[in-house]
Amino acid sequence: MGITVYARTNLETPRPLLRKAGNVMRHLFQRLPGFFVLATIPFLMLAPYYTPTFFAVYYAILMIAISIISLRTTFGIMFTVITSYQKSKTDWQLKREQHVAVVKEKLGSCGELDQELLLTVDDVFHVIVVPNYKESVGTLTETLDVLASHSLAKTNYKVCLAMEENEAGSEAKAVDIIAGYTGLFHTITYTVHPKDIPGEIRGKSSNTNWACTQLYYRLVATGSLQESLASNQDKEEVYINDSQVSAAAAIEIKRHIFTCMDADSCFASTYFVMAAYEFVTLSPAARRAAIFIPSIVFDRNSDSVNPFVRMVDASWSAIQLGVFMRWYPFKPATSAYSLSMELARAVGFWDTGREALGEDYHMTFKCYFATRGRLQMIPIYSPASQCNVVGVHNTSISGIMARVQQTRRHMWGALDFGYILRQTVLWMIGCGNQLPKSYFEESPRNSKISTAAKKIPLFFRQIVTLVFVFYHTLELYVFSSHVFICSLIIGFFLPHTAVTPGFLSPISDLYWKFLTGDVSTPLDPLILNVTRVLGSFMVVVVICVPLTAIGYELYYYWNSRGRWGNPNDLEKGGVRSLIGIVGVKGGDLHPVLGLKPYTSSKDREWWMIIEWVLYPVVGFFTSIMLLHACLMHLFTDRLDYQVSAKPESLKKMMQKKEVPHQGLNNVDSLETLTCN
């Protein structure tokens, strides 16, 4: 199972008094979103009469924010569609060769070549961590099939199934699955995250943290991720200092990238090639402060879920695509991402407390503040294909309830609002958990020929990025809920504005009479003008919805069908059937992209775009779930982590062909499970 590994981080540790102050700020800032919600209701009901100027400013901010979100999402999707198509036409082998030639030319006058700088794509190892809890064997084996079909799998992929001790038989399941992939990867191994570790909240973040610390220690201690830790089983805890890392191990660490992905995420091989290319073309110092982020597309079982679930996931994907421009300052990771082993080690790996429930966003924020705003969030234009959640009973109602549960967990990430405020305050007073400046220094030789862009002054870049971090935090955890509240209150209680529905006039007139004593008391002209002018901004939103729909549908088609070419031209048969291990057929094997997932949706018909009329409904739904999370955070930061079910996949095909899989048929892929 492993031992408890503590890697001494490079972070500067705050003094005890400041740590106590940080804990006070954590409890205080956690409650701010909920307090804002409670304060907003009386403000909106009283401000139009008593402080009309403040009301007009508040309303203007919300309407402008909604317009910005709509315009940015539309533009971002269109940009990503075009860029992804262009990147798919790139000859990455040629680019690798050109990069090495350019660097060698620059180093020609610098004596001995710097091997750290001269890394190529083939030198980079991808440590692919798949955290899972009671996932079906079919889901896991399909993901491994896809990875095993990639051209770099045998030489550069080190795969780890991150299991949970809380799942009965998880270790035996991992051993059985791994036995079917011997020789298909450079390394394939597993870890088992113990249950009931003090101070931990079970979930993806704590499981990922356990797996990555174990893998790091294996690499440092033995030089291999596959080696057993049996020689240390008599020790309950192991602490790793930089002084304990040998020179050879330090070099190896610089060549490794962690890729964290969901059990149902499927990548084309180009994701790993593109991420590695971006990694090696950075300077060594820049590699230590970079995270690589793919977009996500729910295209694997979307034809088998109800339109509401489909649109919630499509909206989630669209919001991410809205910030997916290379030059956009802030791009948080969503679901799957990669970062160097150096960076993960330097920041102390993943957090395991209650604030870390939103694992992907939280790790982005943690790395951002640890690197003092130097973090480069690099988009990789090769999407991750994912499954929509399904219900326990595989019905529409059950599917909606599963999506509600998952959205509730996503919105619980509003705890990051307090985390960001706390880290910013500590950073500003010079007492946060930041990496020392020496961490970002280039070696004298590398500084002469660094490929890192230095056109923008660091201080300016830090300020701009911090502003965008705060703005997007407000977008995620404040604006959407306040727009919902504002729409309701204006509609019901503010008479005779351009945005008040006529059929609600009796209610608004009655309230206005109660507030002012006379229904004929006019609204302040400023409010009337602002609501009229900014209310017209909703035309922008209405126009952006169909444009966003068209852009997303194009991206969906390109990812699920277009980049794979003509299905008749692809080689039939899954990779495992090609090598004669299981004999399961059904996948399309692309010569460049690898195996297309067995679980893939049918082509969407053109008329299905009408489902985007649910887009505003989804917006209100997520706002309600966010309101619930913010109000709950007034009382608690604890949430029972529930794993939503995924569709049956390879397991079902294996059972139909009666292929034995060593007693694993008792795993139910349609079970909703809880981690406390």
Salt bridges, closest charged atoms under 4 A:
GLU12 OE1 - ARG372 NH2 3.13
GLU116 OE2 - LYS254 NZ 3.74
ASP122 OD2 - ARG96 NH2 2.96
GLU142 OE2 - ARG300 NH2 2.82
ASP145 OD1 - ARG576 NE 3.30
GLU164 OE1 - HIS193 ND1 3.00
GLU167 OE2 - LYS173 NZ 2.73
ASP196 OD1 - ARG202 NH1 3.58
GLU200 OE1 - HIS193 NE2 2.71
ASP242 OD1 - ARG345 NH2 2.67
GLU252 OE2 - ARG255 NH1 2.89
ASP262 OD1 - LYS204 NZ 2.70
GLU278 OE2 - ARG326 NH1 3.08
ASP313 OD1 - ARG403 NE 2.77
GLU342 OE2 - LYS254 NZ 3.18
ASP351 OD2 - HIS362 NE2 2.76
ASP351 OD1 - LYS366 NZ 2.72
GLU355 OE2 - ARG422 NH1 2.98
GLU359 OE1 - LYS204 NZ 3.31
ASP416 OD1 - HIS362 ND1 2.71
GLU475 OE1 - ARG72 NH2 2.93
GLU475 OE1 - HIS472 ND1 3.52
ASP509 OD1 - HIS496 NE2 3.28
GLU553 OE2 - ARG604 NH2 2.84
ASP588 OD1 - LYS572 NZ 2.85
ASP603 OD1 - ARG561 NE 3.06
GLU611 OE2 - ARG310 NH2 2.50
GLU611 OE1 - ARG604 NH2 3.51
ASP637 OD2 - ARG26 NH1 3.23
ASP637 OD1 - ARG354 NH1 2.78
